[in-house]
Amino acid sequence: MLVDVAPLRSSPAFAKLWTGTSIAQIGAQVTIVAVGLHVYELTQSTLAVSFVALWALGPMILAGFVGGALADTFDRRKVALATASCAWLSIGTMTVIAFLDVTAIWPYYALAAVNAASATILGATRGAILPRLLPTQLLPAAAALSGITMGLAITVGPAVAGVMVASVGVPWTYLLDVVLFSAAFIGILSLPPMRPEGTRASPGFSSVVESMRFLRTAPNVRATFIFDLVAMIFGNPRVVFPAAGALVLGGGPVTVGALTASFAAGALLSGIVSGPLGQVRRQGRAVTLSIAAFGVFTALFGAVLLTTMLVSGGHPPDGVIMPAIVLAGLALAGTGAADNVSAVFRTTILQAAAPDDVRGRMQGLFYVVVAGGPRVGDLLAGVLATTIALWAPALIGGVLIVAIMLMMLRFARGFQRYDALHPTP
């Protein structure tokens, strides 16, 4: 039942990369929560918090396509090192202007966009590297270990961010990410040279066109992107967390950290007991069912907010409403567990089915979807929360996700029959 740690024993390079990434991602999650709290503190606007995502979306999409081409053209170790340096510098600059008490919003938007674009290229390059470090049969276990990494990061990072913002302030919270992200360089520097195999791409528009041509002939790879977009666009109510902590559940920044950490706790727990996932052959069907479960738990979170608001008559709470926070946390833990299971299978399908000479570009598109989808979801959630109510993004979005996945079980039959023992794009 427990997670398979064979990838860590099989490849010392993978072990070092995984360790460095685990530490760095904690810092990244600290900053994500801190930026949201900082912008909300400066503007008192949930819509302004969602604009952090909007500013980052365009650069992230461009970075996904360009970064994937770079990873299919140059030494992937060097590409990872360069983009990690850029991400680290953007967080360092954000820390400096926060200590200088800069209250203009646009520098934080701009630096968050640079950081997100750099992280997209870094993630795409790292995803293209992993299948070169491990045999194919260990890729599901490696994906599960990555799920534990992210679960640990989202569990620890937001909780630490909420406490630090409330106690020592935003600038010191940003500085923590500067320190933690430095661990990423340890894993990257330990890698061997990693030039792409097969036909090497050219880092231009023709390379992007070529990758789109491949994607048209790869229905299983394409389905992993489409299914994840459905989940992330309609099931991502994190922008309502600051307002929910202040106006519905009580507790302010500490509640925001606890809600975000609950999602990660579910992902972490599902990763710890992920041993049986490596035996699943029908991985496309597993993706569909896990995203449907994600939708159910998302809707439950919205129902908790709606019920709490009805009971309180829409008035801000005088203190912390602990029963509602516990129920909301359990619902978010369910979404985290379901999302992690989906991610394990989607990652495995992509890495096993895509040839090495297009793997960087497919990983780039994967990170556009993984990172860009939630940002579109942030914007949609901000609009729904502003025009309807704070409960609307989760409740409406969760119901839509379940309905779409039930349709996919019936109509996307080729993806439902995908066989892990005979991976085809």
Secondary structure, 3 states (H helix, E strand, C coil): CCCCCHHHHHCHHHHHHHHHHHHHHHHHHHHHHHHHHHHHHHHCCHHHHHHHHHHHHHHHHHHHHHHHHHHCCCCHHHHHHHHHHHHHHHHHHHHHHHHCCCCCCHHHHHHHHHHHHHHHHHHHHHHHHHHHHCCHHHHHHHHHHHHHHHHHHHHHHHHHHHHHHHHCCHHHHHHHHHHHHCCHHHHHHCCCCCCCCCCCCCCCHHHHHHHHHHHHCCHHHHHHHHHHHHHHHHCCCHHHHHHHHHHHCCCCHHHHHHHHHHHHHHHHHHHHCCHHHHHCCCHHHHHHHHHHHHHHHHHHHHHHHHHHHHHHCCCCCCCCCHHHHHHHHHHHHHHHHHHHHHHHHHHHHHHHHCCHHHHHHHHHHHHHHHHHHHHHHHHHHHHHHHHCCCCHHHHHHHHHHHHHHHHHHHHCHHHHCCCCCCCCC
